[in-house]
Amino acid sequence: MTDLFSKFDPLIEQREQLLSTGLTDPFNLVMERVESPTVAICNGKRTILLGTYNYMGMTFDPDVVEAGKRALDEFGSGTTGSRVLNGTYAGHRACEDALKDFYAMDYAMVFSTGYQANLGIISTIAGKEDYIVLDIDSHASIYDGCALGNAQIVPFRHNDTEALEKRLKRIPEGAGKLVVLEGVYSMLGDIAPLREMVAVSKANGAMVLVDEAHSMGFIGEHGRGVSEAQGIIDDVDFIIGTFSKSVGTVGGFCVSDHPKFEILRLVCRPYVFTASLPPSVVATAATSIRKLMNSADKRAHLWENSKRLHAGLRQLGFTLGTDEPQSAIIAVIMPDLEKGAAMWEALLNEGLYVNLARPPATPAGMTLLRCSLCALHTEEQVGDILGMFAAAGRATGCIS
Ligand SMILES: Cc1ncc(COP(=O)(O)O)c(C=O)c1O
């Protein structure tokens, strides 16, 4: 018998080597208690959260929590069924209505996760004969959607509009073309030049899908994302998003103005062949989405936090993923996995949680400490965070 697990041996060895130094496992942390969107108890210690993607701090919003409790009482703990059978409750419709209002679009479809939204929409609209042109740094759920649909995949260099154009021009005349982009790329926190890219895509007869997972609620006048901020949202055919970041719960969605959009509910396998979200989840999502429509003050404060942290980290001597803050994600580039893991642990010991990211999730083999800011981080907390980075950076030799 061939042990089907032998392919994991190099990873097992790398992990064992890392942990043999006595390091805390960076991928096995338990939040023992969560006090607020910005503070939790980890290893018995009060810890500032700087790696949760809880951009708008909606997880403890009293209206959101109350809506969830009410739905739990009135509709029970789960739907036990697919959206196309017994799994569509009034709350699922209300959640889709909130999304249509939020994006000012005609159609919205809610999935059980953002991963499934990409998997479902991409695999259903682009099949074997079609071409998907995508940024090489695209999220795993985008790649998996391409694979599930069996489309021809044509990657292009990250954020390179010329490369995108060249790839589009090489596709045979008359073939179906889908360009897949992200508003914010979550590893380095950089944004896409969507204005140019969408123009090039349209000029070459492609439909465009933009994943706005990391910009919803924060970027753009109404929080609709980078497509809104760059003034091209009306040219985007499909926007994909998630409830697991700014919305503060779990779930995914696609919004669109395509007149035939509703047919997807019958043909999209990751929508049809899975149970729908629990009533409490769609109730919290709908309430949160409607509150995010009127959150300009929080958006402004989050920008302030992002600018303050970016400038402070640079001043301390860290190498960052972007020259200027472009989103609520600030990536600190580490020299290697060992140093990155040591720095991650030192920060945790100081009382700060960030995400440790490493290949294959990261571009160009980088090890990153990814910081995601929250609109509820206070100015004082950002100051404390910088103090912890200074202490941990010096203790581990990452800065002098
Ligand atoms: C760009 C992007 N798209 C989609 C997803 C999937 O979202 P979810 O957590 O809802 O599955 C993520 C989550 O990490 C993401 O970063």
The ligand as an SDF file (V2000), in Angstrom:
LIG
                    3D

 16 16  0  0  0  0  0  0  0  0999 V2000
   -9.9850   37.4660   -1.2790 C   0  0  0  0  0  0  0  0  0  0  0  0
  -10.8080   36.4820   -0.5210 C   0  0  0  0  0  0  0  0  0  0  0  0
  -11.8750   35.9310   -1.1170 N   0  0  0  0  0  0  0  0  0  0  0  0
  -12.6390   35.0290   -0.4740 C   0  0  0  0  0  0  0  0  0  0  0  0
  -12.3800   34.6390    0.8160 C   0  0  0  0  0  0  0  0  0  0  0  0
  -13.2320   33.5900    1.4800 C   0  0  0  0  0  0  0  0  0  0  0  0
  -14.0500   34.1320    2.4530 O   0  0  0  0  0  0  0  0  0  0  0  0
  -14.7540   33.2510    3.5640 P   0  0  0  0  0  0  0  0  0  0  0  0
  -13.9560   33.3890    4.8070 O   0  0  0  0  0  0  0  0  0  0  0  0
  -16.1160   33.8460    3.6920 O   0  0  0  0  0  0  0  0  0  0  0  0
  -14.8100   31.8440    3.0740 O   0  0  0  0  0  0  0  0  0  0  0  0
  -11.3050   35.2110    1.4840 C   0  0  0  0  0  0  0  0  0  0  0  0
  -11.0260   34.8220    2.8850 C   0  0  0  0  0  0  0  0  0  0  0  0
   -9.9590   34.6890    3.3470 O   0  0  0  0  0  0  0  0  0  0  0  0
  -10.4890   36.1370    0.7980 C   0  0  0  0  0  0  0  0  0  0  0  0
   -9.4170   36.6710    1.3890 O   0  0  0  0  0  0  0  0  0  0  0  0
  1  2  1  0
  2  3  1  0
  2 15  2  0
  3  4  2  0
  4  5  1  0
  5  6  1  0
  5 12  2  0
  6  7  1  0
  7  8  1  0
  8  9  2  0
  8 10  1  0
  8 11  1  0
 12 13  1  0
 12 15  1  0
 13 14  2  0
 15 16  1  0
M  END
$$$$
